[in-house]
Amino acid sequence: MDFIFFIFLLAVSVVGAFLGGLTGLVPGLHVNNIALILLSLSSFVSSSDILGGINAPLLMAVFIISVALSHTFISIIPATFIGAPEEDTALSVLPAHSLLLEGRGYEAVYLSAIGSLGAVMFSFLVLYPIRFVLIEPISLYSTLKEIMVWLLISIVIIMIATEKGKIETPYIKDSRIKSILGMLMATLVFLLSGIFGIVLGKIRVVSPIGLPAPILFPTLSGLFGMPTLIHSYLTKPKIPRQLIEKSIIREKRKTMLSTITGSLAGILVSIVPGITSATGTVLAMTARGEADKRQTIVTLSAVNTACAFFVTAVLFMILRPRSGAAIAVNELITVNKWNNLFIPPSNLTVLIIAMLGSSAVSFNITLFLGKRFAKKFTNISYQKLIKAAMFFLSFLVILFTGIIGLLIFLIATFIGLIPVGWGVRRSHCMGVLLFPIILAFI
């Protein structure tokens, strides 16, 4: 790696981190969709000579990975201040929004940033051990492939069995029956989403202006983004003035444990197809037995960022892209399997350097934007902000996926409103991916 390329590498990583900061602020704009959009633009960069002969496809891959990693840092801000998550931040809304209503929205952002930065550091430290375990000499992935369907079914059972939502009804007083009804509602949401996912497999969407048209954009935006915006708009919460003080991690041991368990769950998500960071968070919190809202935020952020970091590394281990960003990288550059026990492929080394640089920049951007939001938020009309977010998300759906995409978006929104209305976890909506994958394995 020569000096000129290294300078370009750092510059592109920083620019990618800033773009991830912008995309992370848009509710419902999933990082996988961004990666696919950037991939469609990469042909222009690769075919032109605007980089003076420097390896343009590799730098484009660096840019996409930097955006994807930064997005996992920043997306906590709309989840906290607007209550509008992607599916990856859906579980963080209640604890983060709860802190917002206590005047501690910035603390939620700070905790999330700590979890994300810690996840990058932990993921970097365990990169070699995971490589040794996943492929040669231990070759755990070969074993996982043989039992993958049972692993996915086990994950679904754990998700439903750990559902803590209770169906409140005046006709039933027994708390245990209410809990059972909550699990049954979770099962209904999973199956309904799963059937929806099967139907979607037979539908194609087209952008009216020729943009890439990923069908998951209207699907996930409807299942996770719009229902929370609608709920926030209807409930009209009163937002107190936010406290902006130097945040101190009071429970360092718990925070470190949350970061480690979240990172390990994120690594699992990067390996197993069909499960997302929301599912990984459920597994991590189940393993920890921790219900504290601050630790939930740390854990979730660690899951998201560790997954974004490791999905790139795993691509070079098992040669399977597990995210939109990994698909883009796989299309842009040569992905050689990491066969050497100690020396990773040169392209992976470049991408790891980019992710380390992007994470450092993203951490500071997150804290900067978190403070600005906390200072100005009470001066903004909350209802107008929510309406603008709903309009913008609907506009993006039409722009990228047309009328068919809008219909998918509306159906997905109705399904997504079921768990919001009945008080069960929205992660069960990931049946839209898990159910078809399980059936395919069977």
Secondary structure, DSSP 8 states (H G I E B T S, - for coil): --HHHHHHHHHHHHHHHHHHHHHTTSTT--HHHHHHHHHHHHHHHHHS-TTTTS-HHHHHHHHHHHHHHHHHHHTHHHHHHT----GGGGGGHHHHHHHHHTT-HHHHHHHHHHHHHHHHHHHHHTHHHHHHHHSTTT-HHHHHHHHHHHHHHHHHHHHHHT-------TT---HHHHHHHHHHHHHHHHHHHHHHHHHHTT-----TTS----THHHHHIIIIIHHHHHHHHHH--------------S-HHHHHHHHHHHHHHHHHHHHSTT--HHHHHHHHHHHHT---HHHHHHHHHHHHHHHHHHHHHHHHHH----SHHHHHHHHHS------SSS---HHHHHHHHHHHHHHHHHHHHHHHHHHHHHHHGGGS-HHHHHHHHHHHHHHHHHHHHHHHHHHHHHHHHHHHHHHHHHT--GGGGGHHHHHHHHHHH-
